[in-house]
């Protein structure tokens, strides 16, 4: 069955005006001022003048849980598919965190497959914090080549939980993701967790400036953890790199304010992304700094911070939504994601005039209508 969406104010992310959108077989089939003649074969869904954007992409989320640095009881649970739909996230990239021992890379792959089977799109990064990789096959390169869901590799720097990797060690990882990507038709990125140590991203700048490694394969995240780290990350962006601002985990200020500051410093909006770090384990402390419990990093703040960019930062919708649509799609080289365009996946979010999320389509299926999640994971009912 085809679905014909009528009267949509389309931001693709550029504003296209009021359009009709025909979707079927998971794809966008047509975008026209008016589409007629499909009443007998298409279900009509009236967008009623709502703002329609591409579905949101979260390129850093702990789909099988994370945490554990305060013992087994501090490990967070996995995320159910309906939780993603509820915040407009139709594409996710799952990954491991500190723990590559109790958390299995094979379980991560299975969860990515399960989420895809249930109705959204899921990918994964192989390995975890350590420079000694944990992989499904015998190597990072083989994972890139032979595992469909693997689009890159994770590692940590400037963190006491990292392996304190050298530039040479990171270059070897980068070579594996890049060559593995070339063989498999993927881009291949090294997704790099940044801690708060004083070394910051010195080593990443060395990789680009001294060793001349292509910057597009280097993907630093948590750049807004501290003010000084963010300042140095802007240097990376000025060299042509993309930097990822965490919305749900640790940050020195509201992420949307970091975006506005970067724009003031001359960074293009096209070099910035939001990701949630959702489901990371966060400690709760009392007024004396004593640990009193645990909580999960929220997965819904990518859209909330995008909304703040529009409402508080006065950024045009067409610019603000790039951080959760076209920009992560570009960073990950997801060729049919992040845009409302014929031939692209029919992932759509519908907003009201006050930019509240109302409806969600994922791969052409209506998953949420009028804020009610219609399609949930198999074990959410």
N, C-alpha and C positions, 0 to 999 in steps of 0.2 A: 504493500500500500504506500502510495505517495502521500506526502503532507504538503499542503500549500499554506504558507504563512502569509497572511494579508496585513497590509497597513502598518508595516514595521518601519520605524525611524532607524535606519541602518548606519551603524558606525563599524567600518570594516577593517581597520579602525578609522580610516578617513570617512567623513560624513558623506553618504551617498544619497541622502534624502529619504522620502517615503517610498518604500519598495515592497513588492511581493517576492517571496523566496520559495522556490519549489525544491523540496528535498526528498530523496529516496535512495535506497540501497546504501545508507550511511553517508551519502554525499550531498553537497549542494549542486543541484542540477540546473537551476536558472535563477537569475536575479533581474527583475524587470519592474518598470513603473506599475504595470498591471499584467497579471497572468490570468488568462481566461481559458475556458474550454477543458478544464481538468476535473469538473465536478463529479463526473461518473467514476473516476479512477483515483481521485485524491481526496483525502480528508482535509477539510478547511479548518485552519486555526487562526482566529483573529487576534493579531497582536494589539489591536486597539490603540495604535499610535505609540506604543511603548518603545523605549530605546532598546535596540537589539545589537549586541556586541558578540565577538567571538567568545567561545567558552574559555575559561581561565586555565592557565597552565601553572602548576606548582613544581618547580624543578628541584626541590629539596624537601622531602617529607619522609618521615620514618613510618612507613606503612605497616611494618611488622612490630613496631615499638622500638624504643631505645632506652636510654637511662641505664641504671645499674651501677653507677659510680659510687653509690652509697650502699651497696649490697644488693642481694637478689630481690628483696622486697621493693626496691626503688626502680625496678624495670617496668616500663610502661607497656600497655597492651597494644594489640594491632588496631588499625583503623578500619571501620566498615565503609562500604561503598556509599551508602546513603549519607554519611557525614560529609563526604566530598560534594555530593550533589547539593546538599543544603547550603553550601557556600559558593556554588557556581564553578567548582573545580572539575573539569572534564578530562584533564590530562595530568598525570602525576609521574614524577621520577622518584622511585624509592631507593633507599640507601641504608647502610649500616652506620653506626656511630663509633663510639669508643670501643664497643664490645664486638669483636669478631670471633669470639670463642663460644659463649653461650648463645649468641645470635648466629644463625646459619645463613650463609650466602645462598644456599639452595632453597631455604625457606623463603628468602626474599624473592627469588625467581618465581617460586610457586605462587606467592601472594600477588606478584605483578600479573601473572597469567590469570589468576582468579578474578582480580578486579576488571581485567579486560573482558573476561567471559561474562561478568555480571553487567557490563554496560558502559564503562568508561575506558580510557586508554591509559595503560601503565607501562613505564619503562623502568630501568634500574641502572645504578652504577655498581660495578663490581668492586670488591675489596672494602677497606675501611680505613681507620686512622693510620695504621702502621705502614711503613714503607715496604715491609715484607708482605706481599699481597696474599689475600685470601680470595681464591677464585673458584669457579665451577669446574673449569677444565684445568689444563696444566699451566696456563699463563694468562696474563692480561690480554695479550694479542689474540690468543685462541678464543677467549671469551668474546672479544669484539667480533671475531670472524664467525664463530659457530653458534653463539647464543643470541637469539633474535632480540631479546629484550635488553641486552647490554649495550648501552650507547656511550659508555665512558667508564672512568675509574675514579675512585675517591682516595684521598690521602689528606693528612693533617700536617700543618706547620705552625710554628710559633705558639705551641701549646705544650704544657708539661706532660700531656698524655700522648703527644706525637713521638715519632722515632727520631726526631731531630735530623731529618734527611738532608743530605748534601745536594748541591746543584747537580752533580753527576748522577746521583740516584734518581732525582726527579726527571732529569733528561731521559733516562732509560725508561721510566714510566711513560713519559710523553711520547717517546718514539714508538712504544707498543700501542698506545691508543691511536696515534696518528696513522701508523702503517696498518694496524688492524682495521681502522676505519676506511682507509683507502681500498683495502681488499674487499671489505664487506659492503661498501657503498654508504657507510655512515661517516659522520664528521669526525667523531672521536674527541672527547675532551677529558682533561684531567681536572676533576672537580675538587677544589682545594679548600678544606676547612681552615679558617684562620682563628687562632687564639689571641690572647691579649698580651703576649710577651713582647718585649721591646724590639725584637728582631722584625716584627710586623711582616711586610712583604718584600723585604730587601732581596731575598733569594729569587722571588718571581721577577723583579726588575732585572736581576742579573741574568736570568734565563733569556730574557728578551733582548736586553741591551748588549750583553757580553757574548752570549752563546747564540744569539740570533735565531732562537726557536720561534716559529710562527705563533703570534700572540693569540690567534683565534682558538687554539687548542687548550689554552690555559684559562680556567674558570674559577676565580676566587669567590668565596662566599663568606658571609658574616662580616662584610666590610664595615658595617656600622656598629661593630661591637664597642669601639671606643672612638672618641673624637680624633685622636692622633692617627689611629689606624685608618679612619675614613679619609683624612687629609692625604695620607700617603697613597691610598687606593685611587685617589683622583689622578695621581701621576700615572698609574697603570692605565686608567681610562684615556688620558691624554695621549698615550702611546698607541691607542686604538683598541684597547681591550674592553671587555664587558665586565661589569662588576655587579655582584648580587647582594642586595640588601635584605636582611632577615627581618620579617615582621612579627613572628611568633616567639622567637627566642630572645637572647640577650642583645640589647642595643642601648646606645648612650642617649638617644632621643627618639621621638616619634619618627618612624621611618619616612613618612611623607615629608617631614622637615629636612631630612638628609637629602632627599631628591631635590627639593627646592634650593638647598644650599649648593648642590652639585651644579644645578642649572645656572645659578648665579656665578659660579666659577668657570663657566664656559663649557661644561660637559654636555654633550648631546643627550637628549632623552633616549635616543636609540641605543645608548651604551649602558643603560641601567635596567635591572630587573628586580622584581620582588620574589622572594620565596619564603615559605612559612617556618621551616625547621619544625614543622608540626609533629607533635607526639614526642618531641625530645623531653627527657626528664629534667624537671626544674625543681630545685629545693626551695622550700618555704622557710623563712627565718623570722624570728621574733625581733623586737626592737633592739635587742642586744646582739643580734647577729647569730644567734643559736639556731641550728637546724631543728625545725619542729614538724616537718612533714614534706610531702612531695606533691607535685602537680604536673600536668602535661602542657607542653607548649601548644597553644591553640592553632587550629588549621584554617580558621576563617578570616585571619587578619590581612591576607593579601588584598582581598576585595575591600575590606574596611579602610585600609590605608590608601587604596586607589580612590575610594569615595572621598576620603579626606583631601586628597590632592585636588579633586574637583571642587568640593564645597568650601574648604578652608584655604587651599592654595590657589584657587581660581585658575587652575590649569584646564584647558579645553578637554572635553571628554576624549576626543580623538588622540590626544597626546597621553593623557593619564593612563588609559587602558592598555597602552603599548607595554607597560611594565609587567603585565600578566597575560599578554597575548602574543603579539608579534615579536617582542624582544626575546622572551625565553624560547620561542619557536626558532628564531634565528640562531640563538646561542647553541641550541641543541641540534640544529639542522633538521627540524621536523617539517618536512616539505609540504605536508597537507594539513598543518595545524596553524592556529594563530591568526587566521584571516577569514572574513566572510567573502568567499570568492568561488566561482564555479569550479568544480573539481576538487575542492577542499572538503575535509570532513565536516559534517553537519553538526558541529558543536556550537551551541548558541546560548547566550544569557540574555534575559529580558528584564529591563529595569523600568520602574515607574519614573515620573517626573522629578521625584526627590532622590533618585538614584538608589532606591531600595530594590534588592534582588527579588523578583517575583516568580520567574519561570526559567527552566533549564532544559535544553535539549542536548543529548549526548549521542553522537553517531546517528543522528536522525530520529531518535526516540525521545518523546516527551517524558522527562524524568521528574520534573517538579512543576506544578501548576498552582499559581496563586499562593506561593510559599509552602504548599503541601508536597512533600516528597512522595511521588507515586511509585517509584522503583527503588527498592532497597536491596541490600545484599541478602544472600540466601539465609543467613542466620540472624537477621535484624528483626524479623517479624515477631 
